[in-house]
Amino acid sequence: MPKTRLTRSTLGVGAVFTLCALLAQCGSDSSDPGFASSGDASVDVVVPADASLEAFAWPDADPDPEAGPGPSPGFDAGVDAATPPVVCSGKSGKTGSPTLAVDSGGRKRSAILHVPPNYDPEKGVMLVLNYHGFSSAGWQQSLLSRMSAESDSRGFIVAYPEGIATSWNAGDCCGTAWTDSVDDVAFTRDLLDAIEAQYCIDKRRIFATGMSNGGFFSHRLACELSDRIAAIAPVAGVMGIKNCAPKRKVPVLHFHGTADPVVPYGGGSPILPQLGFGLVFSSVSETMDFWRKSNGCSVFEKVIYKNGDATCVEWPDCDAGARTLLCSIDGGGHTWPGGLPIPAGKTSSDIGATATMLDFFQAHPLP
């Protein structure tokens, strides 16, 4: 399938950007033979022709702040009890939700942190980088994933980085970060350096996740920053770069709805007619097949979790313990399972993406 490279002028500032803002949309095209799109969607999605884009609005607060993390398959703990704990001194970072400013590539960048009240500046903690979708923002990603509450409960730090013009350069997408070739991988390195300078971070336990464009970018980080990122757990974002060559085997846990109207499960172009501007995405199966091969896993998948509309499969016997899993939501939309429901299709309550990925992260530190 031929590749169509979209520019900002091609997309304009009308309905596509409006819908992107409301759905945290991102896509990618790729001419890499290893990610040739099948162009097939797994389900049909019908969108009323007169659907009002104005009706798709982000809430400014979680309507259910007491919502739990949702169910998780659970994973065996991976931190060796014999490994000496990380200890620090002189760390002066604040608890709460401070905004951290970072200079990177000649630009002023930032990230919202969430540091739990029980944080001890002398003890190393886990850090999760949680990237927002295209035309979204860090505060919205915090609402969507409901990860800050888990930060308080489990005692880790989460960072919600801010993209340039609300976008991430995930390879072949999205927005200004893409068209201006922003080096967001270098920004992530600089951000990690800045966080580690102020907070006691266990460098073996740094992880990445993200929604849509942020999910695409999580895959890129596994390809290009595997010396710092221990494992990834993208949501609704497939592989968007060519020639992915991680320096080590990287554990991967991917979440995707089979009825995603923005990043179709079966690859190809978005199902929503408002987004029919030649975007071509890799499929979920192509993305996971790459990671299965990269991590040296078996070709035979096995179901490790089944609950309602949620099914998680694993390709076992991966090299270096780099477990590779896919959690699919039957009929799920462009949404975060167990997260804040948004008008982009069904949000599953049969698995909690945040709880599941945190269990996965805790079991997969850097070797």
Secondary structure, DSSP 4 states (H G I P E B T S, - for coil): -------HHHH-SSHHHHHHHHHT--------GGG------SS-----TT--GGG----SS-S-TT------------S-TTSPPPB--S----SB-PEEEEEETTEEEEEEEEB-TT--TTB-EEEEEEEPPTT--HHHHHHHHTHHHHHHHHT-EEEEE--BTTB---SS--HHHHHTT--HHHHHHHHHHHHHHHS-EEEEEEEEEEETHHHHHHHHHHHH-TTT--EEEEES-----SS---SS---EEEEEETT-SSS-TT-BS-SSGGG-SS--B--HHHHHHHHHHHTT--S--EEEEEETTEEEEEE-S-GGG--EEEEEETTB-SS-TTS---SSSBPPSSS-HHHHHHHHHHT----
